[in-house]
């Protein structure tokens, strides 16, 4: 009788253990969701607090509800989705061209010290210039069409990407190169089999930084006679003191940038999963 009792109890024990594991996983997921939502809850609470505190006139600070309502009205009635697409398209073009140019130049600066010594002052000079200061010259040389807007975004993303790339390449641990040379690898083999794989994380970081800089520069680029785009929406709304529309445009820019950055981080984790990650 005793062995039969033990066998009879075993499924109950396994079932209870499985329920505990499922409960622990659910609790972990809820905890993670709470940590993700908490900053936004705090931000919205502070937003309402500023509105009701009297520090700023209530007419100058629309509530989050008013902004969401305005955003939905823009999306459903006013061609706002086209503006979102136009801005996203410009940013993607600017980032793509900027990173394509920045990666090889960043490689050369990081790999060859004399090149870095020669070019570094020029890179630091031009990256310190705000893109908005170049708008008059861009209009003179490129007109007021789409090319001019993409040139501004290219300028912003290129220098951000170059800095990240060459700093990353120059900090690659030389022990990997020495070991490859000891094993008889030639310079081209070292470059393709050691340096390039080690540089992939820096490429992805450069892409993330350039993407953020491009979104930050978007409104400046759309100062150039843009009739469509989120920057144009914000500028038109500022002319008529439509603060809820301005807030809706700003929140949309931040939201799209956040989604794109999240996708890039997921891609980065897949591409560099072979690397050891401290604290990962």
N, C-alpha and C positions, 0 to 999 in steps of 0.2 A: 504493500500500500504506500509506503513512504516514497519509493522511486516514482510511482505513478503520480503522486501528489506534486513532486518536484517538476515532472514533465508538464503537468497541467498548469503549474504556475509560470513556467518559463515564457510562454507567449505573452502573458500579462506583463511580465517584467520587461521584455523587449519592447512591447508596445508603449509602456510608460517611459522607457528610455528614449524612444523615438519622439514621443510627445515633448519630452524635456528639451531635446535637441531642436525640434521645430520651434518651441517657445523661445529658446535662447537666440535662434536665428532671427525670429520675428522681433524680439526685443532689441537686438543689435541693429536691425534695419530701421526700426522706429527711432532709435537713438541717433543714428546717422542722419535720418530725415530731419529730426529736430535740430541737429547742429547746422544742417544746410538752410533751414528756414529761419532760424533764430536771428541771424544778422539782418534779414529783410524785415522781420517783425520789429526789431529794434529801430531800424531806419524809418519805417512807417510811423512808429510811435513818436520818434523825435520830430518827424515832419508835422504830425498833428500838434505836438507840443509847441513847436515854433509858431504854428498858426494861432493857437489859443492863448499863447503867453502874452501877447501884446507887444513883444519886442519888435515885430514887423507888422505893418498894417495888414489886416486880414485880406484886403483886396489885392495885395501884392503876392500872396502865397495861396494858390489854389490847393484844395485838399487832394489827397490821392484819389478819392472817389471821383472828383471833378475831372482829374487828369485821365483816369481810366475811361470815364464816360466820353470825354472828348476824343480820346484815342480810338474808341470803338466807332464813334461817328465819322472820324476821318477815314478809317479803314472801310467802312460800309458805304460811304457816300461820296468821298472826295478824291478818289484816285490815289489814296495814300499808299496802297500796295505797289503802284508803279513807282512812286517816289522811293520806297524802300528798295525796290529792285534796281533802280538807277544808281542809287548810292552804293549798294552792295557790289554792283557790277564795276563801278569805278574803283572801289577799293581793291577788288580782286585783280583787276588789270594792273593797278599801280603796284600792289604787293608782288604779283607774279614777275613783272618786268624788273622790279627793284631787286628781288632776291636772286633772280637769274644772273643779274650783273654783279650782285654783292658777293655771292659765294666764291667764284673764282678769284676775285680781287682779295677777298678776305683770306683765302688759301695762300695767295702769293705773299700777302703782308705777314701772315703768321709763320709761313715756312721759311721765308728768306729775310733774315734780319736786316741786311742792307736796304732792301726794298722798303721794309717797315720804317727804318730810320729816315729814309728819304721822303716817303709819302705821308707819314703820320701827321706832321704839322698841317698839311693841306686837308687831310680828312677831318681833323679836329676843328679847323677853321670853318669849313663848309657845314659841318654838322651842327655848329653852334648858331648858324643863321636860321631864324624862324622862316618857315615856308611862306607865311603871309607877307613877309617883307619882299619876297621875290615876285609877287603877283604882277606889279606893273611891268617888270621885264618879261615875264612869261607871256603877258598879253601882247607886248610888242613883237616877240619872236614867234609865238605860236598861235596868236589870235585869241578868240573867245569861245572856241568850240570845245569838243570833248577832249581833244589832244591836250589842250592847256590844263584842264583839270587833272588828267592822268599824269602829266608832267610834274605837277605839284605833289601828287601822292607818291610818284616814283622817287622824287627827291627825298621826301621824308622817309620812305621805307629803305631806300638804298643805303644811306649813311648809318641808319640804325642797324641794318643787317651786316654791314661791313665791320662795324665795331665789335659786335657780338662774335662774328666769325673769326676775326683775326685774334681776338683775345682768347677764344677757345682753342684755336689751333696752336697758338704759342705756348699754351699751358699743358699740352699733351705730354704725359710722362715720357721722358727720353729713354727710359729703361726698355720700353717696348721696341723702340727703334734699334737700340743696341743689341737686344736679344735677336731680332730679325737679322741684323748684320752678322752676328756670331753664327747664325744658322746658314749663312751664305746667301741671303736675299740681296738682290740688286736694288738700286734706288727706285726704279719703277714698281717693283714688287712691293717694296716697303710702302710706297705711296698708296697703291691700290688695295693692299691687303692689311695694312696697319693704320695708316693715317686716315684714309677715307672712312673706314668703319668707326674709328674713334671720333671722327668729325661729325658723324650723323646727328648725335644729340645736339651739337652746337648749331647745325643747320636748322634743326627744328626749333631750337630756342630763338635763333635769328628770325625765323619765319613768324613765331609768336610775337616777338618784340616789334617787328616791322608791321604786323597786322594791327597791333594796338596803336602804334604811332600813326598809321594811316587813318584809322577811325578818328583819332584825335585831331587829325589835320583835315578831315573831310569838309567841315563847315568852311574852313578857309579856302579850300579848293573850289567849293561851290559858290564862292563870292564872284567867280568869273562868269557872270551873265548866265547863271543856271536857271532854267525854268522848271526843271524837275529835279527831285532829290530831297533828302531830309534836310540838308543844309539850306536849300532854297525855301523849304517849308518854314524853317525856324526864322530865316531872315524876313520872309513875307509877314509872318506873325508878329515879329518885333516892330515892323512898321505900323501895325494897327494895334499894338499893345495887347495882343491876344496871349496872355501868359499861360493859359491852359494848353494852348497849341504848342508853345515853346517847350513846356515841360514834357508834353507828349512826344515831341520830336527828340528831345534829349534822352528820354527813357527808351525810346525805340533804338537809337544809336547804341546805347549801352547794352540793351538786350541782344541785339544782333551780334555785337562784338563778343558778348559773353558766350553765346551759343557757338560761334566760330572758334573761340579760344578753347571751349570744352571739347569740340571735335578734334582740334589739333592736339590737345593733351591725350585724348584717347588714341589717336594715331601714333603719337610719340611713344606711348606705353607699348604699343604693338611692335613698333620698329626697333626699339632698343630694349626689348624684354630680356635679351641675352646679357645685358650689362648688370652688374651688381648695383643695387640702389641702397644707399645708406638711409635707414629709417623708412624704406619703402614697404 
